[in-house]
Amino acid sequence: MITYLEAGGSVYFEGNDIGYNNKGYNIWPYTGLTYAGDGAAATTGNVQSITGDLFCSGMNFNYPYKTEADGYIDYFTPNGGELIFESQDGLGRVGCYTGPTNNYRTITSGVFFSVFQENGTTREDLMAVYMEFLTGGTGISQKDDMFFDVAAVSPSTGIFSATVTLQETALCDLGLFDVTGRRVGTLVSGLLSNGTHNLSASAAGMASGTYLISGTIEDQRVSVRTVLLK
């Protein structure tokens, strides 16, 4: 697996005891996290809910508290990587990493994706964001019923550009995120009328590489990839 990652691969790690069971193995540095604790037995309980950050900002899920899935849920702190979900007690439960030179990507989760209880965000929405982070995208995001269409100009040179086409007025929040998941710019935050809108954000001071245009149009998640060349 290490050979695969160092060749530019992407891996999703998951398990309630993933830190405890792998803390002595050389795969752990590839998560960009530090194993911080084993959690409590399911009878005591660990995770009631999780709240997203960075490119998962605005995403929230309930979790089956004090069930078998809640036994000894590990928690993490960043060690080169970033936390993207914390539980209700402020402990890091999911993190991501792009490697020391953006040469691979990993997501490590101490909570089980399959039992997330939807709370305004669907598991499908989250999986789309996870896959965008792990594999990159086409530069186009489109809702099935054609309510909106978002296309990013890629590659970009000096300025990030995207076109948003709406069939009706919508509340839009589209941010620009670097490969670590940090929000480094905003293309729009507010109402856009129906029609086509050309949006942009300055790339001043930013390094060449891959970025994500991500956020929401009304209650729909949007995530498209763009490349900056300087």
Buried (B, 14 or more C-beta within 10 A) or exposed (E): EEEEBEEEBBBBBBBBBBBBEBEEEEEBBBBBBBBBBBBBEBEEBBBBBBBBBBBBBBBBBBBBBBEEBBBBBBBBBBBBBBBBBBBBEEBBBBBBBBBEEBEBBBBBBBBBBEBBEEBEBBBEBBEBBBBBBBEBBEBEBBBEEEBBBBBBBBEBEEEBBBBBBBEEEBEBBBBBBBBBBEBBBEBBEEEBEEEEBEBBBEBEEBEEEBBBBBBBBBEBBBBBBBBBEE
